[in-house]
Amino acid sequence: MRKRPVKTPARARGKARPAAHDPLTAPLKAADRRTIAGVTIDVARAGNGRIKRLVYPPGFRWSTHMQPMVGTSLCLHAHVGMLIRGRIGGEYADGCTFEFTAPQVVVIEPGHDAWVVGTESAVLIQFDAEEETVRHFGLAGEHRHLHA
């Protein structure tokens, strides 16, 4: 009777394990995927709007990475959604700041700079109505303080 050799697990042989499947960042079926300034964006149509998943890498900052491509001094888009991983911080033109930590609902008005806080990617599920997002969600066209 011949003895069969005992197999050594791959990690014990010094081979790296394949990366674990991460459902929060895996490609979405029926979504358009693109990468802009290091941000991975999956976009799917939903009625007359869109659902987007944005994966912002550590170190990302709108004013550093997107501003040169967009040409405006601040991000002029409204963001409505849910941060499902990581932390993001930001500042409006008037100096008012914000910070969100997952899991948290996110509402950011137009006219802001924003960045990833810490060393973990930030994953945002965002709902938008394209050019109608501000009106559709009843947001101000730009950040304003309510004075008492």
N, C-alpha and C positions, 0 to 999 in steps of 0.2 A: 504494500500500500504506500502510495506516494503522499508525502506531506505537502500541503499547500502553504505557500508563504503567507504570513499575516500581513495585511495591508496597513501601512502607516498612514494616518490621516494627513491630508495635504498641509495643514498648518504645522504639523510636527516635522514635515520634510522641508520646511522653510518657504513654502509657497503661500502667497497671500490669498486670503479668502476673497471671493467676489464681494463687491459692495452690496450691502443689504438693500433690498427693495424698499424705497421710502415712498409710500403713497402720497405724501404731502408734496413731493417734487417730481414724481414720475410723470411722463408725458400723458396728457389727457386725450382720450379718444374723441374724435370729431372736433378737435380744437386746433386752431392755427397757432403754431409755436414759432417764436422768434426771440432773438437775443439782441438787446440794444443796450450799449454802454455797460455790459456785464449783467444786466437784469434779464432773467428768463421770463418771458411773458407768454402765457397760454390764453387764447381768446376764443370763446364760444358764443355764438348768437343765441339769444333767448328772447323770443318775441321781437319787440322793437328796441331791445337793448342788448347788452353784452354782459357776460360773466367772465371775469379775468382772474387768473392766478398769477401773481407777480412774485418772483423769488429774487430778493435783493441780497447780494453778497456782502459779507463783512467788509467794512471800509467804504461802502457806497455812500455817496453824498450827491444830491441832485445838483448843487451849484458847481461841483467839481466835474462830474461825469456827464450830466445831461445838458447843462446850460450852454456849453460850447456848440452843441448840435441844434438846440432849440432857438437860441438867440435872444431869449427874454431874461430879465434879471431874476425872476422868480418862477416857480411852477404855477401855471395859470389854470391847471385842472383841479376839479373837485374830486375828492376820493371818499367813497362810502363803501364800507365793507367790514371784514373781520380779520384781524391779525391772528393767525393761527400758530405762528412760531416766531420767536425772537422779540426784539424791541426796536422801535423807531422813535426818533426824536425830531423836532423841527422848530422852526421859528418863522413868524409872520413878519412883514415889513415893519410893523409898529413895535417889534421887539417882544411881543407875546410869544411864549414858547408852549410846546406840547410834548408829551411823551406817552407812548402806548406800549404795553407789555402784554404778550399773548397769554391767554386768550382774551381778546378785548375787541369790542365794537369800535370802529374807527370812522370818524367824520373829520375831514380836513378841507377847509375852504380854499378857494383859489388865492394865489399870492403868497406862497410859502417856499421855504427851503426845507429839505428833510434829509435825514441820514439814518443809517443803521447804527444802533448802539450796541457795543460789545462785539464778541467774536463769533456769534452765531448768525447765520443767514436769517433774514426776516421774510416770512411768507404771508402775503396778503391776498385774501379773496376779496375781489372788488366788484361792485355792481355799478354799471353806468349806462346812461342813455345817450352816449356820445356827446354831441354839442348841447344836449338838453339836460344834462345831469344836474346842474344847479337848479334849474326850474323844476324838474321832475321830483327832486328830493326836497324842495323848498328851502334851499340854502341861500345864503347871501352871496352875491357876485364876487365879494372879496371879504376878508376877515375884518370885522368891526367889533369894538367893545360896546356893550350896552351900558350907558351911563345912568345911574340912579338919580 
